[in-house]
């Protein structure tokens, strides 16, 4: 079933567009969710204990929509997508795929229309030295794939 994995600070869990579709639950530590535009690293969110990572790809078997960088030593529970097919009832798989489709459509609408929420604190961008550091980490990870 679920198995524990650990990652050190500055290790990549996965990158956007990867075809890995496992679900992760953060048990300990902190991660940065980010997107990359060329050499620019854009933080989207920071997640810590109790948060889920990779749920969209887990349900719809689509590519990852963002990358995950461990900003602290972190521990996860990994649930493989194959386990979903083995253990989840078919109605739950259909529900998960339907919800995932709606979320991805909403994300695309926000990306294309530039919709912004009012009175919401945004994620602080990385300074140039942090941009460079994270970009190098990403490039090293890509070479390992």
Protein Blocks (a to p, Z undefined) as FASTA:
>chain_A
ZZdddddehiafbdehiabfcdcddfbdcddddddehjaccdfbdcdehiaehklmmmno
pacfbdcddfbdcddddddfklmmmmpcfklmmmmmmmmmmmmmmmmmmmmnopacehia
cdddddfklmmmmmmmmmmmmmmZZ
